[in-house]
């Protein structure tokens, strides 16, 4: 009801304000002892003042504004209306009142009018904001960890935020020379030991990590301090200066922490010239191009301006999306997307005849360990026989390089998936140097963000309220980001001379249980209180600890600090052909026991569970 008559209420208050300002101007002029003749002047000119003032208010739009959002522009309109109306009032009064009219009133009245009219408008806004603050939360209270250039940039960005979503309460930094100083008025309280005190004192909602180097250990220690001090806070971060420059993004946008931020990573040094020499102007084939590894391979290969990029995948939806992305990025003329299976020998022959790829990256694989335990035939077909068929086609058509993407699970394999990948390494070793093609393999562990990765599963479980399911408290895994894994794969391809197994530097292995706790804290929750962690026991085929080298691998230095090299024992091609023929026949029968027995014979270090034959225990 009030909203319906709001403009009339404003109009009535303006009439009152103009009258009061004019009356007060007379009273102030005569020290509140107004003579009778001056009272006559007041009454005689009041209708004139009201008419001119209200007409000017209407003309300058004072009744069209929404006053709960009053601004400096509205104050400027009030000034214009009062000045314009005052000039007209003075002209009329000085023309008709030749003498005796108090000139001081003509000066005081407009000043008082601006004060009263503006006061009414901004009082409406102030009242609205007070009601808003009572019903909503204020700006997010932020603590910035890192008082260097990056932290200062974050502070400036937050101060420029027009929505005032953030209030930076304080800084923390390990550099003692900065303590008790200020950056743009914001205090630097101390080092990391002050974290919980600062969170409690300033009611901090978010801690923004703004350091360029050694983030992983720092973030983990800060989270541990919060857990120890029972401080519930959201951790966020910003791109490092190097990331900012490489991606050429404007500003330092605050983002949520990701598990990759906890990894103790340093910048990877790449020999761009050597990699470009392998890829630039060449026809490159990527199998499994729709998967996490394959898709990122395609993205990074295109940076080196290949002559053509042939993409093969049997998942047509995944292929659709990666092709769409790369076409939209302007690479459409270079792409040759093909839907098909690496086990299809006719398809491979047609592919190599038509496109003649010079460099082959073989990323297609069945990778899910528990699933492959119950489908060993398909694991062997895809991971081993598919690799053999692709390698044969590459040799037959004189490809220059062939890189097979393997896994740390191929080392002393305990799973069918790891065993079939080890067999793939053996295939690649046997083909090394045939017809001049350089064959090599690359081993690495879990890739963050890949489909079905434990980090994605944990995030889904956190969103569902838990619990997080971990197989065993002591289970450890190696982790890499997909971007750095592909960079090292391309570097290894340039280093390869034939027959090597390259092992990427995975850093320090991480306990899966610790990973789960860190992800809970990253989401602003408390492990064991907000989200439970449940231990389910080891699944078939899973290992407690992952390894990067086998006992029989001869290790050599590559000259690159993040890439190691192993030279496995020689493989005989004729024996390999017999082995592949035997495996092919065994994949076509329903009983899996003979196939598992053959895998165990070919890989003596295989420790997978024994399979019961049809009605007979092995």
C-alpha positions as CSV (number, residue, x, y, z in Angstrom):
1,X,0.0,0.0,0.0
2,X,2.9,2.4,0.9
3,X,4.6,1.6,-2.4
4,X,1.4,2.7,-4.3
5,X,1.5,6.2,-2.7
6,X,5.3,6.6,-2.4
7,X,5.6,9.4,-4.9
8,X,2.8,11.4,-3.2
9,X,4.5,10.9,0.1
10,X,7.8,12.2,-1.4
11,X,6.0,15.1,-2.9
12,X,4.4,16.0,0.4
13,X,7.8,15.7,2.2
14,X,9.3,18.0,-0.5
15,X,6.6,20.7,0.1
16,X,7.3,20.5,3.8
17,X,11.1,20.6,3.3
18,X,10.9,23.7,0.9
19,X,8.6,25.5,3.4
20,X,10.9,24.6,6.4
21,X,14.1,25.6,4.6
22,X,12.5,29.0,3.6
23,X,11.2,29.6,7.0
24,X,14.5,28.7,8.7
25,X,16.4,31.0,6.3
26,X,14.2,33.9,7.6
27,X,14.6,32.9,11.2
28,X,18.4,32.5,11.0
29,X,18.7,35.9,9.3
30,X,16.9,37.6,12.3
31,X,18.3,35.4,15.1
32,X,14.8,33.8,15.5
33,X,13.2,37.2,16.3
34,X,11.4,37.7,13.1
35,X,9.9,41.3,12.7
36,X,6.3,41.5,11.6
37,X,7.2,43.2,8.2
38,X,9.6,40.3,7.4
39,X,6.9,37.8,8.3
40,X,4.8,39.6,5.6
41,X,7.7,39.1,3.1
42,X,7.8,35.4,4.0
43,X,4.1,34.8,3.5
44,X,4.0,36.9,0.3
45,X,6.8,35.0,-1.4
46,X,6.2,31.5,-0.1
47,X,3.8,30.5,-2.9
48,X,6.3,31.7,-5.4
49,X,9.1,29.7,-3.9
50,X,7.0,26.5,-3.6
51,X,5.9,26.8,-7.2
52,X,9.3,27.3,-8.7
53,X,11.0,24.7,-6.5
54,X,8.5,21.9,-7.2
55,X,8.3,22.7,-10.9
56,X,12.1,22.5,-11.1
57,X,12.1,19.3,-9.2
58,X,9.7,17.8,-11.7
59,X,11.6,19.1,-14.7
60,X,14.9,17.6,-13.5
61,X,13.4,14.2,-12.8
62,X,13.4,14.1,-9.0
63,X,10.1,12.2,-9.1
64,X,11.2,9.6,-11.6
65,X,14.1,8.1,-9.5
66,X,14.0,5.1,-7.3
67,X,15.2,6.7,-4.1
68,X,16.2,3.6,-2.3
69,X,19.1,3.5,-4.9
70,X,19.9,7.3,-4.5
71,X,23.4,8.1,-5.9
72,X,25.7,11.1,-6.7
73,X,23.9,11.5,-10.0
74,X,20.6,12.1,-8.1
75,X,22.4,14.6,-5.8
76,X,23.6,16.5,-8.9
77,X,20.0,16.7,-10.2
78,X,18.9,18.2,-6.8
79,X,21.7,20.8,-7.2
80,X,20.5,21.7,-10.7
81,X,16.9,22.0,-9.7
82,X,17.6,24.2,-6.7
83,X,20.0,26.5,-8.6
84,X,17.7,26.9,-11.6
85,X,14.6,27.6,-9.4
86,X,16.6,30.0,-7.2
87,X,17.7,32.1,-10.2
88,X,14.1,32.4,-11.2
89,X,13.0,33.2,-7.6
90,X,15.7,35.9,-7.3
91,X,14.7,37.5,-10.6
92,X,11.1,37.8,-9.6
93,X,11.7,39.0,-6.0
94,X,14.3,41.6,-7.0
95,X,12.0,42.8,-9.8
96,X,8.9,43.2,-7.7
97,X,10.4,43.9,-4.3
98,X,12.6,46.9,-5.0
99,X,13.9,47.2,-1.5
100,X,13.6,45.9,2.0
101,X,13.8,42.2,1.1
102,X,16.5,40.4,3.1
103,X,19.3,39.4,0.7
104,X,20.8,36.8,3.1
105,X,17.6,34.8,2.8
106,X,18.2,34.4,-0.9
107,X,21.6,32.8,-0.1
108,X,20.6,30.7,2.9
109,X,17.3,29.3,1.5
110,X,18.8,27.3,-1.4
111,X,21.6,25.8,0.8
112,X,19.0,24.6,3.4
113,X,16.8,23.3,0.6
114,X,19.6,21.1,-0.8
115,X,20.3,19.9,2.6
116,X,16.7,19.0,3.4
117,X,15.7,17.6,0.0
118,X,19.0,15.6,-0.3
119,X,18.6,14.4,3.2
120,X,15.2,13.0,2.6
121,X,16.4,11.0,-0.5
122,X,19.5,9.6,1.2
123,X,17.7,8.8,4.4
124,X,15.4,6.5,2.3
125,X,18.5,4.8,0.9
126,X,20.1,4.5,4.3
127,X,17.0,3.0,5.8
128,X,16.8,0.5,3.0
129,X,20.5,-0.5,3.4
130,X,20.1,-1.0,7.1
131,X,17.1,-3.3,6.6
132,X,19.2,-5.1,3.9
133,X,22.1,-5.6,6.3
134,X,19.8,-7.0,8.9
135,X,18.5,-9.7,6.5
136,X,21.6,-10.5,4.6
137,X,25.2,-11.2,5.2
138,X,27.9,-8.6,4.7
139,X,30.9,-8.9,2.4
140,X,33.0,-12.0,2.6
141,X,35.8,-11.5,5.1
142,X,39.1,-12.5,3.4
143,X,42.6,-13.3,4.6
144,X,45.3,-13.2,2.0
145,X,48.3,-15.4,2.6
146,X,51.2,-13.9,0.7
147,X,52.0,-10.2,1.0
148,X,54.1,-10.0,-2.2
149,X,53.3,-8.8,-5.7
150,X,50.7,-11.4,-6.2
151,X,48.9,-10.7,-2.9
152,X,49.0,-7.0,-3.6
153,X,47.4,-7.6,-7.0
154,X,44.6,-9.7,-5.4
155,X,44.0,-6.9,-2.9
156,X,43.7,-4.2,-5.6
157,X,41.4,-6.4,-7.6
158,X,39.1,-7.0,-4.6
159,X,39.1,-3.3,-3.8
160,X,38.0,-2.5,-7.3
161,X,35.1,-4.9,-7.2
162,X,32.0,-2.7,-7.6
163,X,29.8,-5.2,-5.9
164,X,31.9,-5.1,-2.7
165,X,31.7,-8.9,-2.3
166,X,35.0,-9.1,-0.5
167,X,36.6,-7.3,2.5
168,X,40.3,-8.1,2.9
169,X,40.8,-8.0,6.7
170,X,44.5,-8.8,6.8
171,X,47.6,-10.4,5.3
172,X,49.8,-13.2,6.6
173,X,53.3,-13.8,5.2
174,X,56.3,-15.8,6.3
175,X,58.7,-12.9,5.6
176,X,59.3,-11.4,9.1
177,X,60.5,-8.1,7.6
178,X,56.9,-7.4,6.4
179,X,55.2,-8.0,9.7
180,X,53.3,-5.1,11.3
181,X,53.4,-3.1,8.0
182,X,50.4,-2.3,5.8
183,X,49.5,-2.7,2.2
184,X,46.9,-0.2,1.0
185,X,45.9,0.1,4.6
186,X,45.5,-3.6,5.2
187,X,47.7,-5.0,8.1
188,X,50.3,-7.8,7.7
189,X,49.8,-9.6,11.0
190,X,52.5,-12.2,10.9
191,X,53.3,-15.7,9.6
192,X,51.4,-19.0,9.4
193,X,51.3,-19.5,13.1
194,X,48.9,-16.5,13.3
195,X,46.4,-18.2,11.0
196,X,43.8,-19.5,13.5
197,X,44.1,-16.3,15.7
198,X,43.5,-14.1,12.6
199,X,40.5,-16.3,11.5
200,X,38.9,-16.0,14.9
201,X,39.7,-12.3,15.4
202,X,38.4,-11.1,12.0
203,X,35.7,-13.8,11.5
204,X,37.5,-14.9,8.3
205,X,35.3,-16.7,5.7
206,X,38.0,-17.4,3.0
207,X,41.8,-17.7,3.0
208,X,43.2,-16.8,-0.4
209,X,46.6,-18.3,-1.2
210,X,48.6,-15.8,-3.2
211,X,52.2,-17.2,-3.4
212,X,54.0,-18.2,-6.6
213,X,56.2,-21.1,-5.5
214,X,56.0,-24.2,-3.2
215,X,52.3,-23.9,-2.8
216,X,51.6,-27.6,-2.2
217,X,53.4,-28.0,1.2
218,X,52.3,-24.6,2.3
219,X,48.6,-25.2,1.6
220,X,48.7,-28.6,3.3
221,X,50.3,-27.1,6.4
222,X,47.7,-24.3,6.5
223,X,44.9,-26.8,6.2
224,X,46.4,-28.9,9.0
225,X,46.6,-25.8,11.2
226,X,42.9,-25.1,10.6
227,X,42.0,-28.7,11.4
228,X,44.1,-28.6,14.6
229,X,42.6,-25.2,15.7
230,X,39.1,-26.2,14.7
231,X,38.9,-23.3,12.3
232,X,36.3,-23.8,9.5
233,X,37.3,-21.7,6.5
234,X,37.2,-21.9,2.7
235,X,40.6,-22.0,1.0
236,X,40.9,-20.4,-2.4
237,X,43.8,-19.4,-4.6
238,X,44.7,-17.4,-7.7
239,X,46.9,-18.3,-10.7
240,X,50.6,-17.8,-10.2
241,X,52.3,-15.0,-12.1
242,X,53.7,-17.5,-14.5
243,X,50.3,-19.1,-15.1
244,X,48.8,-15.6,-15.6
245,X,51.4,-14.6,-18.2
246,X,51.2,-18.0,-20.1
247,X,47.4,-17.8,-20.3
248,X,47.3,-14.0,-20.8
249,X,44.2,-13.6,-18.7
250,X,43.2,-10.2,-17.3
251,X,43.4,-9.8,-13.6
252,X,44.0,-12.5,-10.9
253,X,40.6,-14.1,-10.6
254,X,40.2,-15.9,-7.3
255,X,39.3,-19.6,-7.7
256,X,38.6,-22.6,-5.5
257,X,41.6,-24.7,-4.6
258,X,42.0,-27.9,-6.5
259,X,43.9,-31.0,-5.4
260,X,46.6,-30.2,-8.0
261,X,47.4,-27.1,-5.9
262,X,48.5,-29.4,-3.1
263,X,51.0,-31.3,-5.3
264,X,54.7,-30.3,-4.7
265,X,55.2,-29.3,-8.3
266,X,57.8,-27.1,-9.9
267,X,57.7,-25.6,-13.4
268,X,58.5,-28.2,-16.1
269,X,61.4,-27.2,-18.4
270,X,60.6,-28.2,-22.0
271,X,62.8,-28.3,-25.0
272,X,60.3,-26.6,-27.3
273,X,62.7,-26.8,-30.3
274,X,63.2,-30.6,-30.1
275,X,59.5,-31.2,-29.7
276,X,58.7,-28.9,-32.6
277,X,61.2,-30.8,-34.8
278,X,59.2,-34.0,-34.2
279,X,55.7,-32.5,-34.8
280,X,55.8,-29.4,-36.9
281,X,54.5,-30.1,-40.4
282,X,54.1,-33.8,-39.7
283,X,51.0,-35.9,-40.0
284,X,50.2,-37.1,-36.4
285,X,47.8,-39.8,-35.4
286,X,46.3,-39.9,-31.9
287,X,44.3,-43.0,-30.8
288,X,41.8,-42.6,-28.0
289,X,41.5,-39.0,-29.1
290,X,38.3,-38.5,-27.2
291,X,39.6,-39.6,-23.8
292,X,41.2,-37.3,-21.2
293,X,44.8,-38.0,-22.3
294,X,44.0,-38.2,-26.0
295,X,42.1,-35.0,-26.1
296,X,44.8,-33.1,-24.2
297,X,47.4,-34.6,-26.6
298,X,45.4,-33.2,-29.5
299,X,45.2,-29.7,-27.9
300,X,48.9,-29.5,-27.2
301,X,50.1,-31.1,-30.5
302,X,48.2,-28.4,-32.4
303,X,50.3,-25.8,-30.7
304,X,53.3,-27.1,-32.7
305,X,51.5,-26.6,-36.1
306,X,51.4,-30.2,-37.5
307,X,50.6,-30.7,-41.1
308,X,47.6,-32.8,-40.2
309,X,46.1,-34.3,-37.1
310,X,44.3,-37.7,-37.5
311,X,42.1,-38.5,-34.4
312,X,40.8,-42.1,-33.8
313,X,38.3,-43.2,-31.2
314,X,35.6,-45.8,-30.9
315,X,33.5,-43.5,-28.7
316,X,31.7,-41.3,-31.2
317,X,30.2,-38.9,-28.6
318,X,33.6,-38.2,-27.2
319,X,35.0,-37.7,-30.7
320,X,32.2,-35.3,-31.5
321,X,33.0,-33.1,-28.6
322,X,36.8,-32.9,-29.0
323,X,36.4,-32.2,-32.8
324,X,33.8,-29.5,-32.0
325,X,36.2,-27.9,-29.5
326,X,39.1,-27.9,-31.9
327,X,37.1,-26.7,-34.8
328,X,35.8,-23.8,-32.8
329,X,39.4,-23.0,-31.8
330,X,40.2,-22.5,-35.5
331,X,41.9,-25.9,-36.3
332,X,39.3,-27.4,-38.5
333,X,41.4,-27.5,-41.7
334,X,44.0,-29.7,-39.9
335,X,41.7,-32.3,-38.4
336,X,40.8,-35.8,-39.7
337,X,38.4,-37.3,-37.1
338,X,37.8,-41.1,-37.5
339,X,35.5,-43.3,-35.5
340,X,36.8,-46.8,-35.2
341,X,38.6,-49.4,-33.1
342,X,42.4,-50.0,-33.0
343,X,41.6,-53.7,-33.1
344,X,40.1,-53.3,-36.6
345,X,43.0,-54.2,-38.9
346,X,41.1,-53.2,-42.1
347,X,40.4,-49.8,-40.6
348,X,44.0,-49.3,-39.6
349,X,45.2,-50.3,-43.1
350,X,42.9,-47.8,-44.7
351,X,43.9,-45.1,-42.2
352,X,47.6,-45.5,-42.9
353,X,47.1,-45.8,-46.6
354,X,45.0,-42.7,-46.8
355,X,46.7,-40.4,-44.3
356,X,50.2,-41.9,-43.9
357,X,50.8,-40.7,-40.3
358,X,54.4,-40.1,-39.5
359,X,54.1,-39.8,-35.7
360,X,51.7,-42.1,-33.7
361,X,50.6,-41.5,-30.1
362,X,48.7,-44.6,-28.9
363,X,46.5,-43.5,-26.0
364,X,43.5,-45.8,-26.6
365,X,43.0,-48.2,-23.7
366,X,40.6,-49.9,-21.3
367,X,41.9,-48.5,-18.0
368,X,39.4,-49.2,-15.2
369,X,41.1,-51.9,-13.0
370,X,38.0,-53.6,-11.4
371,X,36.1,-53.6,-14.6
372,X,39.0,-55.3,-16.5
373,X,39.2,-58.0,-13.8
374,X,35.8,-59.3,-14.9
375,X,36.5,-58.7,-18.6
376,X,40.0,-60.0,-19.3
377,X,39.3,-60.9,-22.9
378,X,38.4,-57.3,-23.8
379,X,41.4,-56.0,-21.9
380,X,43.7,-58.2,-23.9
381,X,42.0,-57.4,-27.2
382,X,42.2,-53.6,-26.7
383,X,45.3,-53.0,-24.6
384,X,47.6,-55.7,-26.1
385,X,46.3,-57.0,-29.4
386,X,45.2,-53.5,-30.4
387,X,48.7,-52.2,-29.7
388,X,50.2,-55.1,-31.8
389,X,47.9,-54.3,-34.7
390,X,48.6,-50.6,-34.6
391,X,52.4,-51.2,-34.3
392,X,52.3,-53.6,-37.3
393,X,50.5,-51.0,-39.4
394,X,53.0,-48.3,-38.4
395,X,55.9,-50.4,-39.4
396,X,54.4,-51.5,-42.6
397,X,53.8,-47.9,-43.6
398,X,57.2,-46.6,-42.3
399,X,56.0,-44.3,-39.6
400,X,58.8,-42.3,-38.0
401,X,57.8,-42.6,-34.4
402,X,55.4,-44.6,-32.3
403,X,54.8,-43.7,-28.6
404,X,52.7,-46.1,-26.4
405,X,51.2,-44.6,-23.3
406,X,51.5,-47.1,-20.5
407,X,50.9,-47.0,-16.8
408,X,52.7,-47.6,-13.4
409,X,50.3,-50.5,-13.0
410,X,52.4,-52.4,-15.6
411,X,55.2,-52.7,-13.1
412,X,54.8,-56.0,-11.2
413,X,51.2,-56.0,-12.3
414,X,48.5,-57.2,-9.8
415,X,45.6,-56.5,-12.2
416,X,44.6,-57.7,-15.7
417,X,44.6,-54.0,-16.8
418,X,48.3,-53.6,-15.6
419,X,49.3,-57.0,-17.1
420,X,47.8,-56.1,-20.6
421,X,49.6,-52.8,-20.5
422,X,52.9,-54.6,-19.6
423,X,52.2,-56.9,-22.6
424,X,51.8,-53.7,-24.7
425,X,55.2,-52.5,-23.5
426,X,56.6,-55.9,-24.6
427,X,55.0,-55.4,-28.1
428,X,56.5,-52.0,-28.5
429,X,59.9,-53.2,-27.4
430,X,59.9,-56.0,-29.9
431,X,59.0,-53.6,-32.8
432,X,61.7,-51.1,-31.8
433,X,63.9,-50.2,-34.9
434,X,61.9,-52.4,-37.4
435,X,61.8,-50.6,-40.7
436,X,63.4,-47.5,-39.1
437,X,60.4,-46.7,-36.9
438,X,61.3,-45.5,-33.4
439,X,59.1,-47.3,-30.8
440,X,58.9,-46.1,-27.2
441,X,56.7,-46.3,-24.2
442,X,55.8,-43.8,-21.4
443,X,54.7,-44.8,-17.9
444,X,52.9,-42.6,-15.5
445,X,50.3,-42.9,-12.8
446,X,46.9,-41.3,-12.0
447,X,45.9,-38.3,-14.0
448,X,43.9,-35.7,-12.0
449,X,40.5,-34.9,-13.7
450,X,40.5,-37.9,-16.0
451,X,37.2,-39.8,-16.3
452,X,36.6,-42.1,-13.4
453,X,39.6,-40.6,-11.4
454,X,39.5,-40.9,-7.6
455,X,39.4,-37.1,-7.2
456,X,36.3,-36.8,-9.3
457,X,34.6,-39.6,-7.4
458,X,35.5,-38.0,-4.1
459,X,34.1,-34.6,-5.2
460,X,30.9,-36.3,-6.2
461,X,30.7,-38.0,-2.8
462,X,31.4,-34.7,-1.0
463,X,28.5,-33.1,-2.9
464,X,26.3,-35.9,-1.9
465,X,27.2,-35.5,1.8
466,X,29.6,-38.4,2.0
467,X,31.0,-40.7,3.1
468,X,34.2,-40.8,1.1
469,X,35.1,-44.4,0.3
470,X,38.8,-45.3,0.5
471,X,40.1,-48.9,0.0
472,X,42.8,-48.9,2.7
473,X,44.4,-46.3,5.1
474,X,47.9,-47.1,3.7
475,X,47.1,-47.2,-0.1
476,X,49.3,-44.7,-2.0
477,X,49.2,-43.4,-5.6
478,X,51.2,-41.2,-7.9
479,X,49.3,-38.2,-9.3
480,X,49.9,-35.7,-12.1
481,X,47.8,-33.1,-13.8
482,X,46.8,-33.9,-17.4
483,X,48.6,-30.8,-18.7
484,X,52.0,-31.7,-17.3
485,X,51.7,-35.4,-18.2
486,X,51.1,-34.5,-21.9
487,X,54.0,-32.0,-21.8
488,X,56.3,-34.7,-20.6
489,X,54.9,-37.3,-23.1
490,X,55.7,-34.9,-26.0
491,X,59.2,-34.3,-24.6
492,X,59.8,-38.1,-24.3
493,X,58.7,-38.6,-27.9
494,X,61.4,-36.1,-28.9
495,X,64.0,-37.8,-26.7
496,X,63.3,-41.4,-27.9
497,X,65.8,-43.3,-30.0
498,X,63.9,-46.6,-30.0
499,X,63.1,-49.3,-27.4
500,X,63.0,-47.1,-24.3
501,X,60.4,-47.0,-21.6
502,X,60.2,-43.4,-20.3
503,X,59.1,-42.9,-16.8
504,X,57.7,-39.5,-15.9
505,X,58.7,-37.8,-12.6
506,X,55.5,-38.2,-10.5
507,X,56.9,-36.5,-7.5
508,X,56.1,-38.0,-4.1
509,X,53.3,-40.6,-3.9
510,X,50.2,-39.5,-1.9
511,X,48.2,-41.6,0.5
512,X,44.6,-41.8,-0.8
513,X,43.2,-41.4,2.7
514,X,45.2,-38.1,3.0
515,X,43.9,-37.0,-0.4
516,X,40.4,-37.6,0.9
517,X,40.9,-35.5,4.0
518,X,42.5,-32.7,2.0
519,X,39.6,-32.6,-0.4
520,X,37.1,-32.4,2.5
521,X,39.0,-29.4,4.0
522,X,39.3,-27.8,0.5
523,X,35.5,-27.7,0.5
524,X,35.4,-25.9,3.8
525,X,34.3,-29.0,5.8
526,X,35.8,-31.0,8.6
527,X,36.8,-34.6,8.1
528,X,35.1,-37.0,10.6
529,X,32.5,-34.3,11.5
530,X,30.9,-33.0,8.4
531,X,32.1,-35.8,6.1
532,X,33.0,-39.3,7.1
533,X,35.8,-41.4,5.5
534,X,34.9,-45.1,5.1
535,X,37.5,-47.8,4.4
536,X,36.1,-50.5,2.1
537,X,39.0,-52.9,1.7
538,X,41.2,-53.5,-1.4
539,X,39.4,-54.4,-4.6
540,X,40.4,-57.2,-6.9
541,X,43.5,-56.2,-8.9
542,X,44.4,-53.2,-6.8
543,X,47.9,-52.6,-5.3
544,X,48.7,-51.1,-2.0
545,X,51.7,-49.2,-3.4
546,X,52.4,-48.2,-7.0
547,X,55.9,-48.6,-8.6
548,X,57.6,-47.0,-11.5
549,X,60.4,-49.4,-12.4
550,X,60.7,-53.2,-12.6
551,X,63.7,-55.1,-11.2
552,X,64.8,-56.0,-14.7
553,X,64.8,-52.5,-16.1
554,X,68.2,-50.9,-16.8
555,X,67.8,-47.3,-15.8
556,X,69.5,-44.5,-17.7
557,X,69.7,-40.8,-17.6
558,X,67.8,-38.9,-20.3
559,X,69.3,-35.4,-19.6
560,X,65.9,-34.2,-18.5
561,X,65.3,-33.9,-14.8
562,X,61.6,-34.9,-15.0
563,X,62.0,-37.9,-17.3
564,X,63.7,-41.1,-16.5
565,X,64.5,-44.0,-18.8
566,X,64.5,-47.8,-18.6
567,X,65.8,-50.2,-21.1
568,X,63.9,-53.5,-20.7
569,X,65.2,-56.8,-21.9
570,X,65.2,-57.6,-25.6
571,X,62.1,-59.2,-27.2
572,X,62.2,-61.6,-30.1
573,X,59.7,-60.7,-32.9
574,X,59.0,-64.3,-33.9
575,X,58.3,-65.4,-30.4
576,X,56.1,-62.3,-30.0
577,X,54.0,-63.2,-33.1
578,X,53.4,-66.7,-31.6
579,X,52.4,-65.1,-28.3
580,X,49.9,-62.7,-29.9
581,X,48.4,-65.6,-31.9
582,X,47.9,-67.6,-28.8
583,X,46.3,-64.6,-26.9
584,X,44.0,-63.9,-29.8
585,X,42.7,-67.5,-29.8
586,X,42.2,-67.4,-26.0
587,X,40.2,-64.2,-26.1
588,X,37.6,-65.9,-28.3
589,X,36.6,-68.6,-25.7
590,X,34.3,-68.0,-22.7
591,X,36.5,-69.6,-20.1
592,X,39.0,-66.9,-18.8
593,X,41.3,-69.3,-16.9
594,X,43.5,-70.3,-19.8
595,X,43.9,-66.6,-20.8
596,X,44.9,-65.7,-17.2
597,X,47.3,-68.7,-17.1
598,X,49.0,-67.5,-20.3
599,X,49.3,-63.9,-19.0
600,X,50.9,-65.4,-15.9
601,X,53.4,-67.4,-18.0
602,X,54.3,-64.4,-20.2
603,X,54.7,-62.1,-17.2
604,X,56.2,-64.0,-14.3
605,X,55.9,-61.0,-12.0
606,X,52.1,-60.9,-12.5
607,X,50.5,-61.3,-9.0
608,X,46.8,-61.3,-10.0
609,X,44.2,-63.6,-8.4
610,X,44.0,-67.1,-9.8
611,X,40.8,-68.0,-11.7
612,X,38.8,-71.2,-11.3
613,X,38.4,-73.2,-14.4
614,X,35.0,-74.5,-15.4
615,X,34.1,-76.5,-12.3
616,X,37.8,-77.0,-11.3
617,X,39.8,-74.9,-8.8
618,X,43.2,-73.8,-10.2
